[in-house]
Amino acid sequence: MPDNELKGNTMNADLKANAKWAKDIGKQAEDAVLSLFLARGYALLARNYSVHRYGELDLILCKEMCVYVVEVKSRKDSDSFGGAREAVTGQKMARMLRATRVFLLDRQWESFDIRFVAGCVTHRTDGSIIAIEILPI
C-alpha cells in the first residue's frame, strides 16, 4: 500500500475519532446544563428539537410562566477561538428564533415570556468540566 494511502487512512481515522470526541463532549455539556436547570426547578419541554430548515434547539425549558430556549456551547479552557458565548452568532440566533416560532406554533404559550440563554460550558482537554455559566443572549 502506498505511503500516501496509508496516511489518508490514518487521517480519516483521526478525523472520525475527533468528531466522536466532540460529539461526546457536546452531549456531556448538554447533560450538565440540563441537570443544572432541573436542579433549579425548571421543567424540560423538549431536548434537541429539530426543525429541518432552521436547525436544532438544544434545550427548551419552562419555569414560572417563562419558556427558556437554551443553546449549549462548550469550549476547552485553552481554546483560542474565544469562549462559548461568542459561538452564538447573529446567524445562529436568527435560526434559533425561527425554530422557536415553529416550536411555539402548536402550543398555547401566548401568556408566557420567551427568553434565550446560552449554557456555556468550559472543559479541560480531558473533557472534565471546569465551569458552567448561564448567560442571556
Phi, psi and omega in degrees: 000130180297152181303317183295329177290320178296318178296320179299317179296320179294318179296318178298318179296319178296317179298318179295319179295318178295320179295318178295317179299315180297320179295317179297317179296319179298318178294319178299317179296316179298317178300317181294317179294317178300314179301320179298313179296315181297321178296336179266010173092012177280151176254135179279125176264320181200152176228134181054047179287116187256133174238116191318306186277342188246355178098210190233141172260121186297304182222140173232121185232167181220141173199131173048059175062029178222134175260130180249124175257119188246124172261119181265128177230138177234147180216148172289148179296341179262007186294126181273000182268007182099176183280177181296324182298322180294343181284347177271092184278170176301321179295317178296318180298320178298318177294322178297318179299314180296315180295323178295319177302318179296316179301318185283343183306314186269007186236160182262081184243017185304325184271002181262145169281153176241129178232141178251129179224158175251130171265101186263117182247126176252132182225162175279171179295337177277358178097349181290140185278132178265315185207152173230127176238140174250115186233141176292146175233000000 
